[in-house]
């Protein structure tokens, strides 16, 4: 590992806040020849409308415009990151479906960009974007910096998800009991209450009692929602 990577890894490991992590990412972005960096973390729940948390050092005017125009929902680079973990270089073709977004971004000095997403085992996705106002990304520059930028994507995701995910993950005020976790695991495997009762040697009413308690503790709408929340929060590991 190169000295710069070792220093960054140490900084990320020691960081106790998202701001400290982002400051380290900013410094690395500058070293790689970019003016700006952004990171978006997409939580896995609620499944129907996942929460997205963003950190960036874009011009304030562009941040305000991006939010006001609802560009997050139509940004082709974000859509690419949700569908693929392949690196993406900003081009006219990439933003063909969102010309107004692309033109306004360029007006604010965001003309050259590179982005890549990552996804962890809990369904939490993230995307790192590096950008600048001048000097197109040549094939030579991309080849020379490819491994460093890809490594930075993973390092950023590990550090930021470590700090940000616990704040939004569903954690019951009253912990699940070992038996409740056991019942929920079998439920996640598609077993019925009768199946679970036979496996664990308990009655069906007892199984349903445990499931009802889990649903209540997690504040879920039903047992399906409880299973999803528990899985994505790491409660069934």
C-alpha positions, 0 to 999 in steps of 0.5 A: 500500500502506498504511503498516501493510502496508508495515511488516508486509511489511518485518518478514516479509521480514526475519524469520529464524525462524517465531517472528519471523513469527508475532510480526508476525502476532500484532501485525497480528491485534491491530490488526485487532481479534482476540485470537488468531491461528493458522497451519497449514502443510500440506506436500504430502508424504508424500501419503498423510499430509501433515505439518501444522505449526501455530503459534498463541497459543491458551490452553495448556489448549485447545492441549493438549485439541485435540491430545489429542482429535485435533480436527485430524482432525475440525475443520470449519474445517480441512476447509473450508480443504483444499477451498476458499480462500473465507473462512470465518466461525465459526458454529454451522452450520459446527461442526454436525458437531463440536459437542463441539469447538465447545463446548469451544473456546467454553469456552476463549474462542474464540467468534468466528473468521475463517479462510482458506486458501492454496495455492502451486504446490508443493502446500503449503497453509496456513490463517490463523485470526483469533479473539476471545472477544466481538463477533460479526463484522458484515457491516460489519466484514468488508467493511471489513477483507476486503482486509487479512485476505485480504492477510494470509493470502497474506503469512503463507503466503509468509513461513512457507513460505519458512522452514518448507518447506526444513526438511521438503522432500526434498533428497538428500544427493547432488545429482541430476545434470543427466541424472538430472533430465532423465530424471526430467522425461520420466518425470514426463511419462509417458514410458517408458524406451524413449521416454526413451531415444529422446528422449535418444539413450541406451539403455534400460538407461542410462535405468533406471540413472539412474532407479534412482540417483534413487530411491536418492538421494531415498530413495523407494519407486519411480520414481513416488514419486521423481517426486512428491517431486522435483516437490513439492521443486522439484527439477525446475524 
